[in-house]
Amino acid sequence: MAKPSLSRDAVLDAAVALADAEGLAAVTMRRLGAALGVEAMSLYNHVANKEDLHRGMVDRVWGAVDLARDEPQWRAGLHRLSGSAHRAMLAHPWFFQLPVHYGGASRMAVIDATLAHLEAGDVSTEVAFHALHVLDGYVYGYSWQDIGFGNVDELMEGADAAIAALDAEAHPHLVGHAIQHLRSVPPGDGFTIGLDLILDGLATP
């Protein structure tokens, strides 16, 4: 019986699928080998080590981002790119367990496209230098927060007691905000609202 044909792409695809299904800790060479029908040692012909595997997995997430290169309007382009990155991160919660600087060619393409959209919006290179980091940090941070607070049902359990335990006199604004979370979340998508606030600032002369 012929052995399955292996490639780096196949190994990374299997690793991402395993991490999505069972979490990052499940991604061992032995488990990957079993999933691909090969001996674990044969994987090292395609990934140098565990770090190389993890870097490739992270780059797979960045590779799913719509760069919106065909979008003539800079704001629309950044909305497409940022929203796509947000969704890609949410689809792979294990992404946030790996170093933020991991990635490869796909990560570089996202950075380049972001800068290209900023240039199309006549954002100066000096401002774009910082704007890239602000946008990058916003998308990453908001997505990470969404993952952390993703289990709404669990958070709602005991929420009334948690709010009642807050010192309303010392922290009246916090109590009001907490009550909004529990009873009257304002309409609108928070990610989009925050992104627009950043882009509004960039559009201001």
C-alpha positions in Angstrom: 0.0 0.0 0.0 1.4 3.4 -1.0 2.2 5.9 1.7 0.2 9.1 1.7 1.8 12.0 -0.1 3.0 14.6 2.3 3.7 18.3 1.9 4.2 21.3 4.2 0.7 22.5 3.2 -0.9 19.2 4.2 0.9 19.2 7.5 -0.1 22.8 8.3 -3.7 22.1 7.2 -3.9 19.1 9.5 -2.4 21.0 12.4 -4.9 23.9 12.1 -7.8 21.4 11.9 -6.6 19.6 15.0 -6.1 22.8 16.9 -9.5 24.0 15.9 -11.1 20.8 17.0 -9.2 20.1 20.2 -7.1 23.0 21.1 -3.4 23.9 20.6 -2.2 21.4 23.2 -3.5 18.5 21.1 -1.2 19.4 18.3 1.7 17.0 18.8 3.8 15.4 16.1 2.4 12.0 17.1 -1.2 13.2 16.8 -0.4 14.9 13.5 1.3 11.8 12.1 -1.7 9.7 13.1 -4.1 12.2 11.4 -2.1 12.1 8.2 -1.5 8.4 8.3 2.3 8.6 8.6 5.0 8.2 11.2 5.6 11.3 13.3 9.3 11.5 12.3 8.3 11.9 8.6 6.8 15.3 9.5 10.2 16.8 10.1 10.8 16.6 6.3 8.2 19.4 6.1 8.5 21.4 9.3 11.8 22.0 11.1 10.4 21.8 14.6 7.4 22.7 16.8 8.1 26.4 16.5 8.2 26.2 12.7 4.9 24.3 12.8 3.4 27.0 15.1 4.7 29.8 12.9 3.1 28.1 9.8 -0.2 27.7 11.6 -0.3 31.4 12.5 0.5 32.3 9.0 -2.4 30.2 7.8 -4.7 32.4 9.8 -3.2 35.5 8.2 -3.5 33.9 4.8 -7.3 33.8 5.3 -7.5 37.6 5.4 -9.1 39.5 2.5 -6.5 42.1 1.6 -9.1 44.1 -0.4 -6.5 45.0 -3.0 -9.3 45.6 -5.5 -11.1 48.2 -3.3 -10.6 51.7 -4.6 -11.9 53.5 -1.5 -9.3 53.4 1.3 -11.8 53.3 4.2 -13.8 50.5 2.6 -10.5 48.6 1.9 -9.5 48.9 5.6 -12.9 47.8 6.7 -12.8 44.7 4.5 -9.2 43.9 5.5 -9.7 44.5 9.3 -13.1 42.8 9.4 -11.7 39.8 7.6 -8.7 39.6 10.0 -11.1 39.9 13.0 -13.2 36.9 11.7 -10.1 34.9 10.9 -8.8 35.2 14.4 -12.2 34.4 16.0 -12.3 31.2 13.8 -9.1 30.0 15.4 -9.0 30.8 19.2 -5.7 29.0 19.7 -4.1 31.8 17.6 -3.9 34.0 20.7 -1.8 31.3 22.6 1.1 31.8 20.2 3.5 34.8 20.1 2.1 37.8 18.3 5.2 38.2 16.1 4.7 34.7 14.5 3.8 34.6 10.9 5.4 34.6 7.5 4.6 35.7 3.9 0.9 36.0 4.6 1.5 38.3 7.6 3.8 40.5 5.5 1.1 40.7 2.8 -1.5 42.0 5.4 0.9 44.6 6.6 1.8 45.7 3.1 -1.9 45.9 2.1 -2.8 47.9 5.2 -0.1 50.5 4.4 -1.2 50.6 0.7 -4.8 51.5 1.8 -3.4 54.2 4.1 -1.4 55.6 1.3 -4.5 55.6 -0.9 -6.2 57.7 1.7 -3.4 60.3 1.5 -2.3 59.4 5.0 1.3 60.7 5.3 4.0 58.1 5.8 4.8 59.6 9.2 1.2 59.1 10.4 0.8 55.8 8.6 3.8 54.5 10.6 1.8 54.8 13.8 -1.6 54.1 12.2 -0.5 50.7 11.1 0.4 49.8 14.7 -2.9 51.3 16.0 -5.0 49.3 13.5 -3.0 46.1 14.1 -3.3 46.4 17.8 -7.0 47.3 17.6 -7.9 44.3 15.5 -5.8 41.9 17.5 -6.9 43.2 20.9 -10.6 43.4 20.1 -10.5 39.9 18.7 -8.7 38.6 21.7 -11.2 40.2 24.0 -14.1 38.7 22.0 -12.5 35.2 22.5 -12.1 35.8 26.2 -15.7 36.9 26.6 -17.1 34.5 24.1 -19.1 32.4 26.4 -22.0 34.8 27.1 -24.1 32.2 28.9 -21.4 31.5 31.4 -20.7 35.2 32.0 -24.4 35.9 32.6 -24.6 33.3 35.3 -24.3 35.2 38.6 -24.1 38.5 36.8 -26.8 40.1 39.0 -24.9 39.1 42.1 -21.6 40.4 40.6 -23.2 43.8 39.9 -24.8 43.9 43.3 -21.4 43.4 44.9 -20.0 46.4 43.1 -19.6 49.6 45.2 -22.1 51.9 43.3 -21.0 54.9 45.3 -17.3 54.5 44.5 -17.8 53.3 40.9 -21.1 54.6 39.6 -20.1 54.7 36.0 -18.8 51.1 36.1 -22.1 49.9 37.6 -24.1 51.7 34.9 -21.9 50.1 32.2 -22.3 46.7 33.8 -26.1 47.1 33.9 -26.0 47.9 30.2 -24.2 44.6 29.5 -26.8 42.8 31.4 -30.1 44.5 30.4 -29.7 47.0 27.5 -26.7 46.5 25.2 -26.8 49.5 22.8 -27.3 48.6 19.1 -24.5 48.4 16.7 -21.4 46.3 16.1 -18.6 47.4 18.6 -15.8 46.3 16.3 -17.1 48.4 13.4 -17.8 51.4 15.6 -14.2 51.3 17.1 -12.7 50.9 13.6 -14.6 53.9 12.4 -13.4 56.0 15.3 -9.8 55.2 14.3 -10.5 55.9 10.6 -12.3 59.1 11.4 -9.2 60.3 13.2 -7.0 59.4 10.2 -9.3 61.3 7.8 -9.1 64.5 9.9 -6.6 66.9 8.2 
